[in-house]
Each structure stands twice: as C-alpha cells, then as structure tokens.
Amino acid sequence: MDVKHALYPIINQKFSELYLSRVPTHYNEHSFQQTHGVTDKFYDFNVSLMKKLKNNLEAAEKFYESEATKHRDDGFVFYCRSCAK
C-alpha cells in the first residue's frame, strides 16, 4: 500500500496491533509464561518481508513529517506528526 493513501495509518496500526498481540495457550489470568504471538517466528520465516516493512515505515515517517511542515492547519499538522511517531 502506498504511504500517501488515506487509510495507510489505520491499516498500519491494525497490523501492529495483531503483530504485537500475545495469545495464551491456556486461560490463566495470572500466568503469561505460555503465550505465543506472531512475532515469535516471523523473523525466522520471512526476513525480507520484515526489511520491506521497515523501509515502508521509514518512508511513511518521512512523508508525514514533510506533510506536517507544508501545512498550516493545526489539526492536520497534529495528525501528520502523530502518524510520523
């Protein structure tokens, strides 16, 4: 997806939410020792995809920082700076 697309920040946020989520194998609210998530094995299987994601996130950060400096609308500047974090 292009970093200039209006839905890019939302899709990126949902991806990060799923990527970082942890799922317990057995339900026990006091024990998180036996949890697993996508991040546990993602680097082992697809390193090139992770590099592409990193490059895409860096490009998005540069794009939103440049957009924030171009505009004078405070709401839009706040939005762009929030997306660049």
N, C-alpha and C positions, 0 to 999 in steps of 0.2 A: 504494500500500500504506500502511496506517495505521502511524504511528510506534510505536504501542503493541503491534503484532504481534510475536510472539516471534522470527520469522525476519527481521525488518527489518534488524538489524545485519549479518547474514550476506549477505543479498541486496545490501545497500548496499556491503559490502566486495567482493563479486564484480563488481559494476558498476564500482567504482573501479578494480579490477584490469584489467578489459577496457578501460576508458576510457583509462587511462594507459599501456597496453602499446604498444610500438613493434615494428613488423614490418619487417625488412629486405627490400628488393625483390630483392636478390641476396645469396646467402650468402657473406659475407666477415667473419670474426670480428673483423677489425681495423678495419673501416670501418663507421661508423654514419651516414655522410653521406646515404645514400639510404634512409632509413627513413620509414615513414608510420604513422599511427595514426588512431584515431577523432577525437582532439582537434583534428587539423589543420583539419578542415572543419565540425566540429559547430556552432560558433558561427555560421558563415555561413548554415546552413540552418534552424536552429531555436532562435532566441534565447529565445522564450517558454518552451520546454521547459527550457532552462537556468535561467531565472528560477524556474520551478516547482521544479526540483530543489534550487536554492539555498534557497528558502523551506522546503522539506520537510526539508532537512538542519538548518536553523536550528531548526525546530520539534522535531526529534528531539534536538538538543543540549539544548534547554530541558527537554524531557520527561525525559531521562536524568539531568540534573543535579537536577531536583526529586525524582526517584525515589531518587537516592543520598542526599539529605538526609532522606527519610522513614524509611528502614530502618536497622536497627542491625546486621544481618548483614554481617560484613566481606567475605565472598565476593561477596554481591550488590552491596554498595557499590562494590567494586573493578570488578565487571562494568559497572555503570552509569557509573562515571567513565571507564572505558575506551571505552565506546560514545559518550560525550559528547565525546571528543577529536576 
